[in-house]
Amino acid sequence: MKCSVYIATSADGYIATLDGSVDWLHISGNSEADMGSEDMGFQSYMDSVDCMIMGRKCMDMISSMNLSSEQWPYGDICIVVLSNTIKEPPENLLGKVEMYSGSIQNLILKLENNAYKHAYIDGGSTITSFLNLKLINEMTITKAPILLGNGVPLFGKLNKPIKLIKAKSVVYPNEFIQMSYGVQY
Amino acid sequence: MKCSVYIATSADGYIATLDGSVDWLHISGNSEADMGSEDMGFQSYMDSVDCMIMGRKCMDMISSMNLSSEQWPYGDICIVVLSNTIKEPPENLLGKVEMYSGSIQNLILKLENNAYKHAYIDGGSTITSFLNLKLINEMTITKAPILLGNGVPLFGKLNKPIKLIKAKSVVYPNEFIQMSYGVQY
């Protein structure tokens, strides 16, 4: 199955501050820019995926936002959260995500057996694990125009360098730069 | 005086491998792309600066390349190397760079007193120091389409977040993505 990434980072490559906050994301860039209905490709991306796999920290961050049904950005796609320690999701995510402990390869097989075709992979550690397993096929990284100077990096250590292909880039009116790549192992 | 950055990184933000190598830079991207006379803006950038300030590690990297006069990319601009320990440049850089120990602010004053207008700031630690001193005005970062997975990061720790403005982006035929920003303190 296809696995891809759609994630925002600071210009220096962090996905959150050290305390897990992404508040900086919402105050970065030109807030007076006319974005119209521009969502930087998020809905179109969501329409292309049929399941999502994220790490436990990513789930905690989403849980902390305490989103209403109207604010929930992931539609009704199947969301699997990787954790070897937590067996139940937080109360406000009950029924929205399912926990999984075990190997990523077995999870992918299980999803493929259930006819899933395209997984949205989210969270820095999870993305890095998938890259090391040569499972990520495409990445869309949207860079907010801010240097955080410290935080949780998107990319962790890789077993070896990975070649990117099909580079694309677009600058949105809010001064966010979105880069897209294919991945060649 | 204006201080700016023109630097290449991997897609995950490293300027060199842990052993200081930038060999990956020369094998990244689509090597069969017709770049014609395209130099990704380097000569135009060099024409805009009249001096250069770099760290000692950056000097060592350039020294290790053992460039001939024909290969020397920095013309005859004044190059100042920051070091509190090394008093003389390596033999193959004698006459090409001058060593400086002291505060960055005093160096800038000295250069301004000598009518310099625009400094090219190079090297990760030096760029981070300049950002923390609110001295960098513009940055051009060219991202090679490769994830290194480890190495020397372009950006170090900052005293506080820094807002970037005037975002621009271009994709070159070799699949390098160049991002340009102004800096707002």
Interface residues (C-beta under 8 A of the other chain):
Chain A: S10 A11 D12 G13 W24 S28 G29 N30 L131 K143 P145 I146 L147 L148 G149 N150 L154 F155 G156 K157 L158 N159 K160 P161 I162 K163 L164 I165 K166 A167 K168 S169 V170 V171 E175 F176 I177 M179 Y181
Chain B: S10 A11 D12 G13 W24 S28 G29 N30 L131 K143 P145 I146 L147 L148 G149 N150 L154 F155 G156 K157 L158 N159 K160 P161 I162 K163 L164 I165 K166 A167 K168 S169 V170 V171 E175 F176 I177 M179 Y181
